[in-house]
Amino acid sequence: FVQCSEYGDCDVMPCPTDEVWSVEAYTCVWSPIPSSMPTSAPTPYTFNCDDKNPCDPLFTAFEYYYPHVEEDKFVQCDAHGGCYVRPCPEIDEVWDKDLKTCV
């Protein structure tokens, strides 16, 4: 999680072992699933927001767009690790991973 001071300084802070950050509790909580957080960036080239979520800000800082498993969609991340599946706006468009836009 990121902890910021009243002066605007921010630091990445780890949760203790076997704990994960809870947005709802606004603190680190015990994780019943030891491997619930990824230990490395995902390696496949397509993603979704369930079991293939690329939106870990610790591994992918400032990367916000990824190809979805369905070519007419893409994955959009926010700076806090939120993951959103977005459709391409036009019916015949597909996601271009190099241009990071629908074409």
N, C-alpha and C positions, 0 to 999 in steps of 0.2 A: 504494500500500500504506500501511498505518498503522503507524507506529513509536512505541512507547511506552517511556518511561523507567522506571527502578526507582521513581520517585516518583509514578507514575500519570499523568504528562503524556503526551498522545498527539498526534501530528502526522500529517497526510496528506502522504506523501512521493511524488514522481513518480519513475518509472523514467527513465533516460536515453532519448533519442530512439532509436527502433527497438528498444526493449526492452520487455518486459512482465513483470509479477510472476509467478513460478512458485511455487505452493504446495509442489510436490514438492522443488524446489531451495532454497526459502526465501530466494530472492534474485531480482534482476532478471536476465532472460536475453534473448538476442537473439531477436527474433520474425521467422520467415521470412515471415510474412504482415503487411505493414505496417499494414493496417487491421484487425487482429484485435481491437482494442479499440474500442468505440463512441466516436464523437466527440461524440455528442449523445444525449439520451434518445430511446428509440424513439417514433415517432409513431403507429403503428397502435393500435387499441383492444383488440386481442386478441393474446395472446402464447403462446409455448411456451418450452421451455428449450434449443432448438437454434438456429435462425436468427433467432428473434424473442425474445431473452432480455432482459427488463426489469431484471434484477438487478445493475445497476452501482451500488455504494454511493456513488460520487462524484456521480452524477446523481440518484439516487432515495433519498437518506438517509431512513431511518425509514419508508419505504413498503415493505410486505412482502407485499401481496396484490394480484393482478392477474387479470383475466379470461383464461381460456385460449381457444384457438381452438375447442375443443369446449365447448359451453355447460354440460355436466354436470361440468366440471372447472375448476380454478383453478390459478394459479401462485403458489407461496409462495417468497419470497426470505428469505435470512438476512442478517445484518449484514455478512457477509464476501463477498457477491456470489454465494453458492450459490443455485441455482435448482432447484425441486422441483415437479413436476406432481402435484397432489392431486385425487382424485375427490371429488365431493360425497358425503356419507355415505349418503344415501337415494337409491333408484333413480329416483324421479321429481323430484328436486331439480335446480335449475340455479343457476349463480353469479349473484348480483346485484352488479354492479360498484359501485353507489351505497352499498349496505349493507355491502359487502365480506364477504358470507357466502352460504352456499347457502340457497335458499328453495324 
